[in-house]
Amino acid sequence: MFTKLFSRRLWSRDFILIVLVCTIASYTNSTFMTLLPVYVLDLGGTNAMTGMMMTGLTVVGMFTRIIAAPLFDRVGRKKMLVLGAGLYAVNALLFCFTKDLNMLFALRVLQGFTQGVFFPVPHIIVADISPEDMLVDAMGLFGAANAVVFAVAPSIGLAVYNDLGRQALFISSTVTGFMSFFFSIFIKEHYHPAPHAPAEPGRKTKKARFDRALLLLVLLTSLVHLFLYIGNSAVSNFLTPCGLSRGLEQISLYFLVNNIAVIAARLTVGRLIVYLSKKTCILLSVLLSAGGTALIAVARNMPLMLLSAVLMGLGLTAAAQLLQAQVMPPPPSEHRGVASTVFTFMGDIGTGAGAALWGALSAGAGYTITYLLAGASTLAGGVFHGAYWKRNRG
């Protein structure tokens, strides 16, 4: 069943390199996400300041992705990858030279820009270098490698921070950042835009219609992603206080089990579409994710919470992986940069908007109503999933 995952058609030199580039950089990203808030508190800052840092990073990152999206298709993937990896490494290095809270705030917001240039490119490169019939497998392996790093990096980073201090933590994050940059240099450029033929008067309207049709299909797929992450933001942001309010002291186990399910889903969803159509797999994944979210509304014990973790890990991951492969236009791939950016941009909007929505709702109506509506929100993504397949006649 899994022999195709180890095919030499997939494991090319550049596929291995791009996996290394992103997984090594994931250590840098993970340590900043999980341990910079701890450092801010140690310096006398507050959780409110950490929250404002994340808001600034998210807003700057979203605008950067919008601006950078056309460049991925015009300038080329490798140039943007090397530029982004270099900027991200230098950004990490600057944290080694300050203890000032205002400067830390500015550097963290600046990471929104460097991440916005760097992080979208590896997914596009994976799509460029992977055989079309193995794209879902490639995305799965790529995501699984990053998930493993995100599972272990916070513990490693915390040990470094506690035993060796903040300087050692930032140095280790800088070293991995520059390692990622180093490996990016050796990746070949696989994207070569086709030369455009001179425009013919009678064909201009057809080309415009094609572009509008492509945009519509990308938007429909991305709207499924949007509603998935609106629902998921209730879990990622408010599950811990929800669990503690119900007396579930071991609620952190949810994230461990969820991460195991995420890795399992990434490695198996490519095999599942051999037996079921992509349309069916996405629908089942949306249902699993919606059910896992809604289950939290009634979960008053750890077994039910862990069942939710499995359903969410399998459903959300499989849906996102299949949708991301689906949103990539087939070769010639002159629109993959824009398509991928629109897709991830919708996920970012869903995460941010969902956090604000569920935060206000949970404070007023409680967690039961919050997670029931979050599950319904996830399920609403199925409407756009159906519209896509009706339009695409897939």
Secondary structure, DSSP 8 states (H G I E B T S, - for coil): --GGGG-TTTS-HHHHHHHHHHHHHHHHHHHHHHHHHHHHHHTT--HHHHHHHHHHHHHHHHHHHHHHHHHHHHT-HHHHHHHHHHHHHHHHHHGGG---HHHHHHHHHHHHHHHHHHTHHHHHHHHHHS-GGGHHHHHHHHHHHHHHHHHHHHHHHHHHHHHH-HHHHHHHHHHHHHHHHHHHTT--------------GGGHHHHHHHHHHHHHHHHHHHHHHHHHHHHHHHHHHHHHHHHHHTT-TTTTHHHHHHHHHHHHHHHHHHHHTTTS-HHHHHHHHHHHHHHHHHHTTT--SHHHHHHHHHHHHHHHHHHHHHHHHHHS--SS-TTHHHHHHHHHHHHHHHHHHHHHHHHHHHHHH-HHHHHHHHHHHHHHHHHHHHHHHHHHT-
